[in-house]
Amino acid sequence: MRFTIATLIALAATSLAQVAPNNAGAKNVGAGNGAQFITGGCVSDADCSSACCSQVAATGDGVCSAEAASLQNGKTGCGFDDPNAAAVIAAAQAQVEAQGFKRVVRKA
């Protein structure tokens, strides 16, 4: 198989691509009700409709993922439990207020 420099650069860029949680789902972060969509932020599997919260290794963020894609684009696999959940939930609540959405509160 023969690779050009452009092909190698494209492959390198693809393998270094990182995911970031989609801010549109901020209202579901920490709710624990399985309502978060894939690519939305999460603090545990309970947040995600896919039941898969994966950590983005480069940033430490949690992002809901399909299990089959949970090890792609710098993600570390399902089962992430954010040790900074309280701070992440507070930041998500601030994002919700900035967006004008109403947040669903997790029941204890």
C-alpha distances in whole Angstrom, upper triangle without the diagonal:
4,7,10,13,15,12,12,16,16,14,17,20,19,19,22,24,27,30,34,36,38,41,42,43,45,48,46,45,47,49,48,48,45,45,42,39,35,35,38,40,41,43,42,41,44,44,41,41,38,39,37,37,34,34,32,32,32,35,37,37,37,36,36,33,32,31,28,27,29,26,24,25,27,29,30,31,34,38,38,42,43,45,46,47,50,49,46,48,51,48,47,51,51,48,50,53,51,50,53,52,54,52,53,54,53,56,57
4,7,10,12,10,10,14,14,13,16,18,18,19,22,23,27,30,33,36,37,41,42,43,45,48,46,45,48,50,49,49,46,46,43,40,36,35,38,40,41,43,43,42,45,45,42,42,39,41,38,38,35,35,32,32,31,35,37,37,38,36,37,34,33,33,29,28,30,28,25,25,27,30,31,32,36,39,39,43,43,45,46,47,50,49,46,48,51,48,47,51,51,48,49,52,50,49,53,52,54,53,53,55,54,57,58
4,7,8,6,7,10,11,10,12,15,15,16,18,20,24,27,30,33,34,38,39,40,42,45,44,43,45,47,46,47,44,43,40,37,34,32,36,37,39,41,41,40,43,42,39,40,37,39,36,36,33,32,29,29,28,31,34,34,35,33,34,31,31,31,28,26,28,26,23,22,24,27,29,30,34,37,37,40,40,43,43,44,47,46,43,45,47,44,44,47,47,44,46,49,47,46,49,49,51,50,51,52,51,54,55
4,5,5,6,9,10,11,12,14,15,17,19,20,24,27,30,33,34,37,39,40,42,45,44,43,46,48,47,48,45,44,41,38,34,33,36,37,39,41,42,41,44,43,40,41,38,40,37,37,34,33,30,30,29,32,34,35,36,34,35,33,33,33,30,28,30,27,24,23,25,28,30,32,35,39,38,42,41,43,44,45,48,46,43,46,47,44,44,47,47,44,46,49,46,45,49,48,51,50,51,53,52,55,56
4,5,5,6,9,10,10,12,14,15,17,18,22,25,28,32,33,36,37,39,40,44,43,41,44,46,46,47,44,43,40,37,34,32,35,36,38,40,41,40,44,42,40,41,38,40,36,36,33,32,28,28,26,29,32,33,34,33,34,32,32,33,30,28,29,27,24,22,23,27,29,31,35,38,37,40,39,41,42,43,46,43,41,44,45,42,42,45,45,42,44,47,44,43,47,47,49,48,49,51,51,54,55
4,5,5,6,9,10,11,12,14,15,17,20,23,26,29,30,33,35,36,38,41,40,39,42,44,44,45,42,41,37,35,31,29,32,34,36,38,39,39,42,40,37,38,36,38,35,34,31,30,27,27,25,28,31,31,32,31,32,30,30,31,29,26,28,26,22,20,22,26,28,30,33,37,36,39,38,40,40,41,44,42,39,42,43,40,39,43,42,39,41,44,42,40,44,44,47,46,47,49,48,52,53
4,5,5,6,9,10,11,12,14,15,19,22,25,28,29,32,34,35,37,40,39,38,41,43,42,43,40,39,36,33,29,28,31,32,34,37,37,36,40,38,35,36,34,36,32,32,29,29,26,25,24,27,30,30,31,29,30,28,28,28,26,23,25,23,20,18,21,24,26,28,31,34,34,37,37,39,39,40,43,41,38,41,43,39,39,42,42,39,41,44,42,40,44,43,46,45,46,47,47,50,51
4,5,5,6,9,10,11,12,14,18,21,24,28,29,32,34,35,36,40,39,37,40,42,42,42,39,39,36,33,29,27,31,31,34,35,36,35,39,37,35,36,33,35,32,31,28,27,24,23,22,25,28,28,30,28,30,27,28,28,25,23,24,22,19,17,19,22,24,26,30,33,32,35,35,37,37,38,41,40,37,40,41,38,38,42,41,38,41,43,41,40,44,43,46,44,45,47,46,49,50
4,5,5,6,9,10,11,12,16,19,22,26,27,30,32,33,34,38,37,35,38,40,40,41,38,38,34,32,28,26,29,30,32,34,35,35,38,36,34,35,33,34,31,30,27,26,22,22,20,23,26,27,28,27,28,26,27,28,25,23,24,22,18,16,18,21,24,26,29,32,31,34,33,36,36,37,39,37,35,37,39,36,35,39,39,36,38,41,38,37,41,41,43,42,43,45,45,48,49
4,5,5,6,9,10,11,14,17,20,23,24,27,29,30,32,35,34,33,36,38,38,39,36,35,31,29,25,23,26,28,30,32,33,32,36,34,31,32,30,32,29,28,25,24,21,21,20,23,25,25,26,25,26,24,24,25,23,20,22,20,16,14,16,20,23,24,27,31,30,33,32,35,35,35,38,36,33,36,38,34,34,37,37,34,36,39,37,35,39,38,41,40,41,43,42,46,47
4,5,5,6,9,10,14,16,20,23,24,28,29,30,32,35,34,33,35,37,37,37,34,34,31,28,24,22,26,27,29,31,31,31,34,32,30,31,28,30,27,26,23,23,20,19,19,22,24,24,25,23,25,22,23,23,20,18,19,17,14,12,14,18,20,22,25,28,28,31,31,33,33,34,37,36,33,35,37,34,34,37,37,34,36,39,37,36,40,39,41,40,41,42,41,45,45
4,5,5,6,9,12,15,19,22,24,27,29,30,31,34,33,32,34,36,36,37,34,34,30,28,25,22,25,26,28,29,30,30,33,32,30,31,29,30,27,26,22,21,18,17,16,19,22,22,24,23,24,22,23,24,21,18,19,17,14,12,13,16,19,21,25,27,26,30,29,31,31,32,35,33,31,34,35,32,32,36,36,33,35,38,36,35,39,38,40,39,40,41,41,44,44
4,6,5,6,10,13,16,19,21,24,26,27,28,32,31,29,32,34,34,35,32,32,28,26,22,20,23,24,26,28,29,29,32,30,28,29,27,29,25,24,21,20,17,17,15,18,20,21,22,21,23,21,22,23,21,18,19,17,13,11,12,16,19,21,24,27,25,29,28,30,30,31,34,31,29,31,33,30,29,33,33,30,32,35,33,32,36,35,37,36,37,39,38,42,43
4,5,5,9,11,15,18,19,23,24,25,27,30,29,28,30,32,32,33,30,29,26,23,20,17,21,22,24,26,27,26,29,28,25,26,24,26,23,22,19,18,15,16,15,17,20,20,20,19,20,18,19,20,18,14,16,14,10,8,11,14,17,18,21,24,24,27,26,29,29,30,33,31,28,30,32,29,28,32,32,29,31,34,32,31,35,34,36,35,36,37,36,40,41
4,6,8,11,15,18,20,23,25,26,27,30,29,27,29,32,31,32,29,29,26,24,20,18,21,22,23,25,25,25,28,27,25,26,24,25,21,21,17,17,14,13,13,16,18,18,19,18,19,17,18,18,16,13,14,12,9,7,8,12,14,16,19,22,21,25,25,27,27,28,31,30,27,30,32,29,28,32,32,30,32,35,33,32,36,35,37,35,36,37,36,39,40
4,6,10,13,16,19,22,24,24,25,29,28,26,28,31,30,32,29,29,25,23,20,17,20,20,22,23,24,25,28,26,25,26,24,25,22,20,17,15,12,11,10,13,16,16,18,17,19,18,19,20,18,15,15,13,10,7,7,11,14,16,20,22,21,24,23,25,25,26,29,27,25,27,29,26,26,30,30,27,30,33,31,30,34,33,35,33,34,35,35,38,39
4,7,10,13,15,18,20,21,22,26,25,23,26,28,28,29,26,26,22,20,17,14,17,17,20,22,23,23,26,24,22,24,22,23,20,18,15,14,11,12,10,12,15,15,16,14,16,15,17,18,17,13,14,12,9,5,7,10,14,16,19,21,20,23,22,24,24,25,28,26,23,25,27,24,24,27,27,24,27,30,28,27,30,30,32,30,31,33,32,36,37
4,7,10,13,15,18,18,19,22,21,20,22,25,25,26,24,23,19,18,15,12,14,14,16,18,19,20,23,21,19,21,20,21,17,15,12,11,7,9,8,9,11,11,12,11,14,13,15,17,16,13,12,11,9,5,6,8,12,14,16,19,17,19,18,21,20,21,24,22,19,22,24,21,20,24,24,21,24,27,25,24,28,27,29,27,28,29,29,32,33
4,7,9,12,14,14,16,19,18,16,19,21,21,23,20,20,16,14,11,8,10,11,13,15,17,17,20,18,16,18,17,18,15,13,10,10,7,10,9,9,11,9,10,8,10,10,13,15,15,11,11,11,9,6,7,8,11,13,15,17,15,18,16,19,19,19,22,20,17,19,21,18,17,21,21,18,20,24,22,21,25,23,25,24,25,26,25,29,30
4,6,9,12,12,12,16,15,14,17,19,20,21,19,18,14,13,11,7,8,8,11,14,16,17,19,16,15,17,17,18,15,13,11,10,8,11,10,8,10,7,9,7,10,11,15,17,18,14,13,14,12,10,10,10,13,15,16,17,15,17,15,18,17,17,19,17,14,16,18,15,14,17,18,15,17,20,19,18,21,20,22,20,22,23,23,27,28
4,6,9,8,9,12,12,10,13,15,16,18,16,15,11,10,9,5,5,5,8,11,13,14,16,13,12,15,15,16,13,11,10,10,9,13,13,10,11,7,7,5,8,10,14,16,18,14,13,15,14,13,13,11,14,15,15,16,14,15,14,17,15,14,17,15,12,13,15,13,11,14,15,12,14,17,16,15,18,17,19,17,18,19,20,23,25
4,5,6,8,11,11,11,14,16,17,18,16,14,10,9,9,6,5,6,10,14,16,16,17,14,13,15,15,17,15,13,14,14,13,16,16,14,15,11,11,8,10,12,15,18,19,16,16,18,17,15,16,15,18,18,18,19,17,18,17,20,18,17,19,17,14,14,16,13,11,14,14,11,12,16,14,13,16,15,17,16,17,19,20,24,26
4,5,5,9,10,10,13,15,17,18,17,14,11,11,12,9,7,7,11,14,16,18,18,14,14,16,18,19,18,15,16,16,15,18,18,15,16,12,12,11,12,15,18,21,23,20,19,21,20,18,19,18,20,21,20,21,19,19,17,20,18,16,17,15,12,12,13,11,8,11,11,7,9,12,11,9,12,11,14,13,15,17,18,22,24
4,6,8,9,10,14,14,17,17,16,13,10,10,11,10,7,9,12,16,18,18,18,14,14,15,17,19,18,16,18,18,18,21,21,19,19,15,14,12,13,15,18,21,23,20,20,23,22,20,21,20,22,22,21,22,20,21,19,22,20,18,19,18,15,14,15,13,10,12,12,9,8,12,11,8,11,9,12,12,14,17,18,22,24
4,5,6,7,11,11,13,13,12,9,7,7,9,8,5,7,9,12,14,15,14,11,10,12,14,15,15,13,15,16,17,20,21,18,17,14,12,10,10,13,16,19,21,19,18,21,21,20,20,18,21,20,18,19,17,18,17,20,18,16,17,16,13,12,14,12,9,11,12,10,9,12,13,10,12,10,11,10,11,14,15,18,21
4,5,5,9,10,13,13,13,11,9,10,12,11,7,7,9,11,14,15,15,11,12,14,16,17,16,14,16,16,17,20,20,17,16,13,12,11,12,15,18,21,23,21,20,23,22,21,21,19,21,21,19,19,17,17,15,18,16,13,14,13,10,8,10,9,5,7,9,6,6,10,10,9,11,9,10,8,10,12,13,17,19
4,6,8,8,11,11,12,10,9,11,14,13,10,9,10,12,14,16,14,11,12,14,17,17,17,16,18,19,20,23,24,20,19,16,14,14,14,17,20,22,25,23,22,25,25,24,24,22,24,23,21,20,19,18,17,19,17,14,14,14,12,9,11,10,7,7,10,8,6,9,11,10,10,7,7,5,7,9,11,14,17
4,6,5,8,8,8,6,5,9,11,12,8,8,8,10,11,12,10,7,8,10,13,13,14,12,15,16,18,21,22,20,18,15,12,11,11,14,17,19,22,21,19,22,23,22,22,20,21,20,18,17,16,15,15,18,16,13,14,15,12,9,12,12,8,9,13,11,9,13,15,13,14,11,10,7,7,9,9,13,15
4,6,8,10,10,9,7,10,12,12,8,6,5,7,9,11,10,6,9,12,14,13,13,11,13,14,15,18,20,17,15,11,9,10,10,14,17,18,22,20,18,21,21,21,20,18,19,18,16,15,13,12,11,14,12,9,10,11,8,6,9,9,6,8,11,10,10,13,15,14,15,13,12,9,9,10,9,13,15
4,5,8,10,10,9,13,15,15,11,9,6,6,8,10,8,6,10,13,15,13,13,11,14,15,17,20,21,18,16,13,11,12,12,15,18,19,23,22,19,22,23,23,22,19,19,18,16,14,13,11,10,12,11,7,9,10,8,6,9,11,9,10,13,13,12,15,17,17,18,15,14,10,9,8,7,10,11
4,5,8,8,9,12,15,16,12,11,9,9,10,11,8,6,9,12,14,13,14,13,16,17,20,23,24,21,19,16,14,14,13,16,19,20,24,23,21,24,25,25,25,22,22,21,18,16,15,13,13,16,15,11,12,14,12,9,12,13,11,11,14,14,13,15,18,17,17,14,12,8,6,6,4,8,10
4,6,8,9,12,14,16,13,12,9,9,8,8,5,4,8,10,12,10,12,11,15,16,19,22,24,22,19,16,13,14,12,15,17,18,21,21,19,22,24,25,24,20,20,18,15,13,13,12,13,15,15,12,13,16,13,11,15,16,14,14,18,18,16,19,22,21,21,17,16,12,10,9,6,8,10
4,5,8,11,14,16,13,13,11,12,11,10,6,6,8,8,11,10,13,13,17,19,22,25,27,24,22,19,16,15,13,16,17,18,21,21,20,23,25,26,26,22,22,20,17,16,16,15,16,19,19,15,17,19,17,14,17,19,15,16,20,19,17,20,22,21,21,17,15,12,9,9,7,9,12
4,6,8,11,13,11,12,10,11,10,8,5,5,5,4,8,7,10,10,14,17,19,23,25,23,21,18,14,13,10,12,13,14,18,18,17,20,22,23,23,20,20,17,14,14,14,14,16,19,19,16,18,20,17,15,19,19,16,17,21,19,18,21,23,21,21,18,17,14,12,13,11,13,15
4,6,10,12,10,11,10,13,12,11,9,6,6,5,9,10,12,12,16,18,20,23,25,23,21,18,15,13,10,13,14,16,19,19,18,22,22,23,23,20,21,19,16,16,17,17,18,21,20,17,19,20,17,15,18,18,15,16,19,17,15,19,20,18,18,15,14,12,10,12,11,14,17
4,7,8,6,8,8,11,11,10,9,6,5,5,8,9,10,10,13,15,16,20,22,20,18,15,12,9,7,10,12,14,17,16,15,19,19,19,20,17,18,17,14,15,15,15,15,19,18,15,17,18,15,13,17,16,13,14,17,15,14,18,19,16,18,14,14,12,11,13,13,16,18
4,6,5,9,10,13,13,12,12,9,6,6,8,10,10,11,13,15,16,20,21,20,19,15,12,9,7,8,10,13,15,14,14,17,17,17,19,16,18,16,14,16,16,17,18,21,21,18,20,21,17,16,19,18,15,17,19,17,16,19,20,17,19,16,17,15,15,17,17,20,22
4,5,8,10,13,13,11,13,10,7,7,7,10,9,9,10,13,14,17,19,18,17,14,11,7,5,5,7,10,12,10,10,14,13,14,15,13,15,13,12,14,14,16,17,21,21,19,21,21,18,18,21,19,16,19,21,18,18,22,22,19,21,19,20,18,18,20,19,22,24
4,7,9,13,13,13,14,12,9,11,10,12,11,10,10,11,11,15,16,14,14,11,9,6,5,6,9,12,13,11,11,13,12,12,13,11,14,13,13,15,14,16,16,20,19,17,20,19,16,16,19,17,14,18,19,16,16,20,20,18,20,18,20,18,18,20,20,23,25
4,7,10,12,12,13,9,8,10,11,12,11,9,11,12,12,16,17,15,14,10,8,6,6,8,11,14,16,14,13,16,16,15,16,13,16,15,14,15,14,15,14,18,17,15,17,17,13,13,16,14,11,14,16,13,13,17,17,15,17,15,16,14,15,17,17,20,22
4,7,9,11,12,8,9,12,12,12,11,8,9,10,10,14,15,12,11,7,6,4,6,10,13,15,18,15,13,16,16,15,15,13,14,14,13,14,11,12,11,14,13,11,13,13,9,10,13,11,9,12,14,12,12,16,16,15,18,15,16,14,14,15,15,19,20
4,6,7,8,6,7,11,11,10,9,6,8,9,11,14,16,13,11,8,5,5,6,10,13,14,17,16,13,16,17,17,16,13,14,13,11,11,9,9,8,12,11,9,12,12,9,9,12,12,10,13,15,14,14,18,18,18,20,17,17,14,14,14,13,16,17
4,7,8,7,9,13,13,11,10,7,9,9,12,14,16,14,11,8,6,8,9,12,15,16,19,18,15,17,19,19,17,14,14,13,11,10,7,6,5,8,8,6,9,10,8,8,12,12,11,13,16,15,16,19,20,20,22,19,19,15,15,14,12,15,15
4,5,6,8,11,11,8,8,5,8,10,13,15,18,16,13,11,8,9,9,11,14,14,17,16,13,16,18,19,17,14,13,12,9,7,6,5,7,10,11,9,12,14,11,11,15,16,14,16,19,19,19,22,23,23,24,21,21,17,16,15,12,15,15
4,5,6,8,8,5,5,5,8,11,14,16,19,18,15,13,9,9,8,10,11,11,15,14,12,15,17,18,18,14,13,11,7,6,7,7,10,13,15,12,16,17,15,14,18,19,17,19,22,21,20,24,25,24,26,22,22,18,17,16,14,16,16
4,6,8,9,6,8,8,12,14,17,20,22,21,18,15,12,12,10,12,14,14,18,18,15,18,21,22,21,18,17,15,11,9,10,10,12,15,16,13,15,17,15,14,17,18,16,18,21,20,19,23,24,23,24,21,19,16,14,13,11,12,13
4,7,9,7,8,8,11,13,16,19,21,19,16,14,10,10,8,11,13,14,18,17,15,18,20,20,20,17,17,15,12,11,11,10,12,15,15,12,14,16,13,11,15,16,13,14,18,17,16,19,21,20,21,17,16,13,11,12,10,12,14
4,5,5,6,6,10,13,15,18,21,19,17,14,10,9,6,8,9,11,14,14,12,16,17,18,18,15,16,13,10,11,11,12,13,17,17,15,17,18,15,14,18,18,15,17,20,18,17,21,22,21,22,19,18,15,14,15,13,16,17
4,5,8,10,13,16,18,21,24,22,20,17,14,12,8,9,9,11,14,14,14,18,18,20,21,17,18,15,13,13,14,16,17,21,21,18,21,22,19,18,21,21,18,19,22,21,19,23,24,22,23,19,19,17,15,16,15,17,19
4,5,8,11,14,16,20,22,21,19,17,13,11,7,7,6,7,10,11,11,14,16,17,18,15,15,12,10,11,13,15,17,21,22,19,22,23,20,19,23,23,20,22,25,23,22,26,27,24,26,23,22,20,18,20,18,20,22
4,7,10,13,16,19,22,21,18,16,12,11,8,8,8,8,12,13,11,15,17,19,19,15,15,12,8,9,11,12,15,18,19,17,20,21,19,18,22,22,19,21,24,23,22,26,27,25,27,23,23,20,18,18,16,18,19
4,6,10,13,15,18,18,15,13,10,8,6,6,7,6,10,10,8,11,13,15,15,11,11,8,5,6,8,10,13,16,18,16,19,20,17,17,21,21,19,21,24,22,22,26,27,25,27,24,24,21,20,20,18,20,21
4,7,10,12,15,14,12,10,6,6,5,6,9,9,12,11,8,11,13,14,13,10,9,8,5,6,5,8,9,13,14,12,16,17,14,14,18,18,16,19,21,20,20,23,24,23,25,22,22,19,18,19,17,19,20
4,7,9,12,12,9,8,5,5,6,6,9,9,11,10,6,8,10,11,10,6,6,5,5,6,5,9,10,13,14,14,17,18,15,16,19,18,17,20,22,21,22,25,25,25,27,25,25,22,22,22,20,23,23
4,6,9,8,6,6,4,6,9,10,13,12,14,12,9,9,11,11,8,5,5,7,8,8,6,8,8,11,12,12,16,16,13,15,18,17,16,20,21,20,21,25,25,24,27,25,26,23,23,23,21,24,24
4,6,6,5,5,6,7,10,11,14,14,15,12,9,9,9,8,6,4,6,9,11,12,10,12,11,14,14,15,18,17,14,17,19,17,17,21,21,20,22,25,24,24,27,25,26,24,24,25,23,27,27
4,6,5,8,9,11,14,14,17,16,17,14,11,10,11,9,6,6,6,10,12,13,11,13,12,14,15,16,19,18,16,19,21,19,20,23,24,22,25,28,27,27,30,29,30,27,28,27,26,29,29
4,6,8,11,12,16,16,19,19,20,17,14,13,13,10,7,9,10,13,16,17,14,16,14,16,16,17,20,18,16,20,21,19,19,23,23,22,24,27,26,26,29,29,30,28,29,29,28,31,31
4,5,9,11,14,16,19,20,21,18,15,15,14,12,9,10,11,14,16,16,13,14,12,13,13,14,17,15,13,16,17,15,16,19,19,18,21,23,22,23,26,25,27,24,25,25,25,28,28
4,7,10,13,15,18,18,20,17,14,14,15,13,10,9,10,12,13,13,10,11,8,10,10,11,14,13,11,14,16,14,15,18,19,18,21,23,23,23,26,25,26,23,24,23,22,25,25
4,6,10,12,16,17,19,16,13,14,14,13,11,9,11,12,13,13,9,10,8,11,10,10,13,12,9,12,14,12,12,16,16,15,17,20,20,20,23,21,22,20,20,20,20,23,23
4,7,9,13,14,16,14,11,13,14,13,11,9,10,10,10,10,7,8,7,11,10,10,13,13,9,11,14,13,12,15,17,16,17,20,21,20,23,21,21,18,18,19,17,20,21
4,6,10,12,14,11,9,12,12,11,11,8,10,10,10,11,9,11,11,14,14,13,16,15,12,13,16,15,13,16,18,16,17,20,20,19,22,20,21,18,18,19,18,21,22
4,7,9,12,10,8,12,12,13,13,10,12,10,9,10,10,12,12,16,16,15,18,18,14,15,18,17,15,18,20,18,18,21,22,20,22,20,20,18,17,18,17,20,22
4,6,8,6,6,9,10,11,12,9,11,9,8,11,11,14,15,19,19,18,21,21,18,18,22,20,18,21,23,21,21,25,25,23,25,23,24,21,21,22,21,23,25
4,5,5,6,10,10,12,14,11,12,10,9,12,13,16,18,22,23,21,24,25,21,22,25,24,22,24,27,24,24,28,28,26,28,25,26,24,23,24,23,25,26
4,5,5,8,10,13,14,11,11,7,7,10,12,15,18,21,23,21,25,26,22,23,27,26,24,27,29,27,27,31,31,29,31,28,29,26,25,26,24,26,27
4,6,8,9,12,14,11,12,9,10,13,15,19,21,24,26,25,28,28,25,26,30,28,26,29,31,29,29,33,33,31,33,31,31,29,28,29,27,30,30
4,6,5,8,10,8,10,8,9,13,14,18,19,23,24,23,26,26,23,24,27,26,24,27,29,26,27,31,30,28,31,29,30,28,27,28,27,29,30
4,6,8,9,6,7,5,6,10,10,14,16,19,20,20,23,23,20,22,25,24,22,25,27,25,26,29,29,28,30,28,29,26,26,26,25,27,28
4,7,7,5,5,5,8,12,12,16,17,20,21,21,25,25,22,24,27,25,24,28,29,27,28,32,31,30,33,31,32,29,29,29,28,30,31
4,6,6,8,8,11,15,15,18,19,22,23,23,26,26,23,25,28,25,24,28,29,26,28,31,31,29,32,30,32,29,29,30,29,32,33
4,6,9,11,13,16,16,19,19,22,22,22,26,24,21,24,26,24,23,26,27,25,26,30,29,27,31,29,31,29,29,30,29,32,33
4,7,9,12,15,13,17,16,19,19,20,24,22,20,22,25,23,22,26,26,24,26,29,29,28,31,30,31,29,29,30,29,32,32
4,6,9,11,10,13,14,16,17,18,21,21,18,20,23,21,20,24,25,23,25,28,28,27,30,28,29,26,26,27,25,28,29
4,7,9,8,12,13,15,17,17,21,21,18,21,24,22,22,25,27,25,27,30,30,29,32,30,30,28,27,27,25,28,28
4,7,7,11,13,16,18,18,22,22,19,21,24,23,22,25,27,26,27,30,30,29,32,29,30,27,26,26,24,26,26
4,6,9,12,15,17,16,20,21,18,19,23,22,21,24,26,25,25,29,29,28,30,28,27,24,23,23,21,23,23
4,6,10,12,15,14,18,19,17,18,21,21,20,23,25,24,25,28,29,28,30,27,27,24,22,22,19,20,20
4,6,9,11,11,15,16,13,15,18,18,17,20,22,22,22,26,27,26,28,26,25,22,21,20,18,20,20
4,6,9,8,12,13,12,13,16,17,16,18,21,21,21,24,26,26,27,25,24,20,20,18,16,17,17
4,5,5,9,10,8,10,13,13,13,16,18,18,19,22,23,23,25,23,23,19,19,18,16,18,17
4,6,8,9,9,11,14,14,15,17,19,20,21,24,25,26,27,26,25,21,21,19,17,19,18
4,6,6,6,9,10,11,12,14,16,17,18,20,21,23,24,23,22,19,19,18,16,19,18
4,6,5,6,8,10,10,12,14,15,16,18,20,21,22,20,19,16,16,14,12,15,14
4,6,5,6,9,10,11,12,14,15,17,18,20,21,19,18,15,15,13,12,14,14
4,5,5,6,9,10,11,12,14,15,17,18,20,19,18,16,17,15,15,18,17
4,5,5,6,9,10,10,12,14,15,16,18,17,17,14,15,14,14,17,17
4,5,5,6,9,10,10,12,14,15,16,14,14,11,11,10,10,14,15
4,5,5,6,9,10,11,12,14,15,14,14,11,13,12,13,16,16
4,5,5,6,9,10,11,12,14,14,14,12,14,14,15,19,20
4,5,5,6,9,10,10,12,11,11,9,11,12,13,17,18
4,5,5,6,9,10,10,9,9,7,10,10,12,16,17
4,5,5,6,9,10,10,11,10,13,14,16,19,21
4,5,5,6,9,9,11,10,13,15,17,20,22
4,5,5,6,5,7,7,10,12,15,18,21
4,5,5,6,7,8,12,14,17,20,22
4,6,8,10,12,15,17,20,23,26
4,6,9,11,14,17,19,23,26
4,7,9,13,16,19,22,25
4,6,10,13,16,19,22
4,7,9,13,16,19
4,6,9,12,16
4,7,9,13
4,6,9
4,6
4
